[in-house]
């Protein structure tokens, strides 16, 4: 029962994270603020999932160092190397 509840909570966290990203990131024109927001969100997301893993499944995947490096890489990639949206006003 706890295993199934852990899977449901993990999926709920992922859907909530995707919703937060879909509402906040496209409306941020400044790359510095977008990078800071993504770094904090990725770090919090990582620790929320690890908390659920410890609580429901009994194991812990990563620590602070790996979570920080992963959040830094993901925030950098999604901020500076993301594809630009199609703008019909550009020549």
HUWO-V593612 format. One record per residue. N is the residue number from 1. RES is the residue in one small letter. PSI is psi in degrees with one decimal (* if undefined). Layout:
BEGIN
n->(N/N)
res->(RES/RES)
psi->(PSI/PSI)
END
This chain:
BEGIN
n->(1/2/3/4/5/6/7/8/9/10/11/12/13/14/15/16/17/18/19/20/21/22/23/24/25/26/27/28/29/30/31/32/33/34/35/36/37/38/39/40/41/42/43/44/45/46/47/48/49/50/51/52/53/54/55/56/57/58/59/60/61/62/63/64/65/66/67/68/69/70/71/72/73/74/75/76/77/78/79/80/81/82/83/84/85/86/87/88/89/90/91)
res->(x/x/x/x/x/x/x/x/x/x/x/x/x/x/x/x/x/x/x/x/x/x/x/x/x/x/x/x/x/x/x/x/x/x/x/x/x/x/x/x/x/x/x/x/x/x/x/x/x/x/x/x/x/x/x/x/x/x/x/x/x/x/x/x/x/x/x/x/x/x/x/x/x/x/x/x/x/x/x/x/x/x/x/x/x/x/x/x/x/x/x)
psi->(-42.9/-33.1/-45.8/-39.8/-36.7/-38.9/-42.5/-43.4/-38.8/-45.5/-37.1/-39.6/-42.3/-42.2/-41.7/-40.8/-42.3/-38.0/-43.4/-44.1/-41.0/-26.8/-29.6/-41.9/-44.6/-21.9/4.2/105.6/-24.5/124.2/-31.9/-45.6/-37.5/-42.5/-45.7/-42.9/-45.9/-39.3/-47.3/-42.8/-42.8/-37.9/-45.5/-38.8/-43.2/-45.4/-29.7/-43.7/-38.5/-34.3/-43.0/-38.7/-41.4/-42.4/-46.4/-37.1/-16.0/20.4/162.8/123.6/-52.2/161.9/-167.6/-43.1/-48.0/-38.4/-39.7/-42.2/-42.8/-42.8/-37.8/-44.6/-43.9/-41.1/-40.3/-46.1/-46.2/-20.2/-50.5/-20.3/16.3/147.8/143.1/144.3/154.4/124.3/119.1/-9.9/-11.2/144.6/*)
END
